[in-house]
Amino acid sequence: MAPTAGVAGGHVERMLERYRGLALGALLDDVPDGGPRYLYDLVAEYPRRWGKGLRAALCLATCRAFGGGDAVGLNAAVTVELFHNAFLIHDDIQDSSEQRRGGQTLHAEYGVGVALNVGNMTNLLALRRLAANRAALGSGIAWRLFTETELMMRHSLEGQAIEIGWIRDNVCDLDADDYYRMCLKKTSWYTCIYPCRTGVLVATGRENAVDVLDRYGWYLGAAFQIQDDALNLTGDYARYGKEIAGDLWEGKRTLILIDFMRRCTAAERERLVRLLSRTRAQRTDAEVRWLHGRLLAYDCVESARRSARDLALAARREGERALGAAADTEDGRFLLELTDYVVERAR
């Protein structure tokens, strides 16, 4: 008998908590003590704030589903989380974001210079973790993990360049396919595809098997991002942990905004283009409230959520196909139940 949504959601939360605890403990243990002021203590700042630990969980669960254990997968999971936290620090600076995980962003509290340096150190610690794989897993697997990381970084940085380029050039002639291409690179690769590929690799040692969950990861990552975009407009700050309507202040081209661009009147489009042509500091509360209201009035948020649910269903089908018999294991069920969780979550 299939579990109810509530039972499945509880299982996912328990597994996320378990794997987050493993990865967070190992990550914090590896951060050097002492050192210069405003460095190592701030490297630990974002990881210590509440978060889902989704990427580490994907890595560890995939490793276990394909026959590995926590010990063999933990180093890869910590590497994933370190790169993730470095991305967050740098993204917050690029987006001029004010809130992250229930508190001020690092650059808002300590300044851009401090935050940039902390992000760079977080990346260095991730590279040190990659180097440690040579002793633990052998030179062959360690080198393949490095090449997987290079591929993930390239896709992620290209995706970031696409997004910030749209904002800089005030691009307003986008369609859903443009969004999905950006999302594949910016979100899916480092949130889902990379953790799964590294989990498979450390578990099996088979270079020709790393792509088995790529489609699952692509669809899951896109569903996750669209739900995140929706929560940015409709979420409860106390649970969401980031600035509500921050995407509108930052001018991000979400699927929700692109849908509005396609459906709005000529007068609304003209007003929108003017709003988006301004910097965050030049936008006003009244303008952002107007745009927020229009997105809700046109049902753009719910339309995007329907797309997210379709992507989640596709991710589940691809996961079942790729996992085979492992779909019935504890970790296989977790990977499949994540597809519902990412579109039903409130943060």
Summary of the structure (lengths in Angstrom):
residues: 347
radius of gyration: 20.0
end to end distance: 28.7
largest distance: 62.9
contacts: 1198
relative contact order: 0.12
helix: 79%
strand: 1%
